[in-house]
Amino acid sequence: MRHFGHVSPTVRKDLFHQEPAEFTGASPSRVLAAALGATLYSPATRPALAADIRKQAGRGVVSMVLCLEDSISDTDVSEAEENLVRQFAELDANETELPLLFIRVRTPEQIPDLVRRLGGSVRRLAGFVLPKFDETRGIAFLEAVAQAEAVSGQPRLYAMPVLETPDLLHLETRVEALAGISRTVNSHRERVLALRLGVTDFCSAYGLRRTPDMTAYDVQIVAGVIADVVNVLSRADGTGFTVTGPVWEYFRSQQRLFKPQLRRSPFLEEGVEELRTALIEHDLDGLLREIELDRANGLLGKTCIHPAHVTPVHALSVVSHEEFCDAQDILRPERGGGGVMRSTYTNKMNEVKPHRAWAERTMLRAEVFGVAKEEVGFVDLLTAGLQV
């Protein structure tokens, strides 16, 4: 699979200076973690789940989570498990290219039980999403994934812990909670693909909910937790994990309290004002702003609960030609001793040693999402993705 793989080769050639690379479930974990992109969640109760998965794959989705936890009623868990087994068997009946598929469970015990019940169709499963993850529950969850992997015959089943517990939010327990999570995920480093943030649960602890005009970073108590998670668990010194962006909850128009925040400047080209209006009407301007803030704060990828969010996340994940030039210049072998240079675009200073970690992350993102041509912007990428 590849990002923008649903777009025709001719269109991709027009869009990309460097096209997104192909990857599979067997690719290195660092590549898969960066390539998750917009991870689309779906309740495991959907009766046509297999068809839904194939449909979303045709629209550019490369990772999905099939949820047995908060998105379904407590009384529906058994039925949802049975549905998953049926749907995986249907998916396994043909060789259609599928997204990376994860199951969000409720308890550690579900993990080996589901793997056993999936039988041969477990080959279509990439791993599990582990909710309410803390040091104590995390050990049981990760050991269950290891046990399931051992009996599945699969080379790897990944885990994606969700950080969303109150002890992580509360100031007096946060430091120890983060230290405990760090100990736990590091003990299973080869299995932990990425860490996900449960911002809805963070807000719930204080009875908060952000409006469509506000990003997670406008809710200061949430922004503080995100900063601390990145500080402890996503350092660029080789010890960090990929941390993905929080869910954007809105997908319908509501009365707006503030004027639209989406800048007009990228939309001045002929024929794209209509697209800008559509984005604003569907509350996606807030989503776009949050995606930019995710990356500025060290997050990559995003939890999505609506297919309309996928293409904007991927379009904003493509590396711009300017970013690519800067990263290339910084990483040139002859620059190993450091130094400062004017950027290729002659609009900024590139300082080799301080900017090196940024450049390395940018080149990894360029590998999986591609590099746009010099004249290609977000609107071009978004339009191409939406027209399929």
Secondary structure as UniProt FT lines:
FT   TURN            3..6
FT   HELIX           9..15
FT   STRAND          16..18
FT   TURN            25..26
FT   HELIX           29..35
FT   STRAND          38..43
FT   TURN            44..45
FT   TURN            47..48
FT   HELIX           49..57
FT   TURN            58..60
FT   STRAND          63..67
FT   TURN            70..71
FT   HELIX           74..76
FT   HELIX           77..92
FT   STRAND          100..104
FT   TURN            108..109
FT   HELIX           110..118
FT   HELIX           119..124
FT   STRAND          127..130
FT   HELIX           135..152
FT   STRAND          158..163
FT   HELIX           166..169
FT   HELIX           171..187
FT   TURN            188..191
FT   STRAND          195..197
FT   HELIX           199..204
FT   TURN            205..207
FT   TURN            212..213
FT   HELIX           216..218
FT   HELIX           220..233
FT   TURN            236..239
FT   STRAND          245..248
FT   HELIX           265..267
FT   TURN            270..271
FT   HELIX           273..281
FT   TURN            282..283
FT   HELIX           284..296
FT   TURN            297..298
FT   STRAND          302..304
FT   HELIX           307..309
FT   HELIX           310..317
FT   HELIX           321..331
FT   HELIX           333..335
FT   TURN            336..337
FT   STRAND          340..342
FT   TURN            344..345
FT   STRAND          349..351
FT   HELIX           352..369
FT   STRAND          371..372
FT   TURN            374..375
FT   HELIX           378..386
//
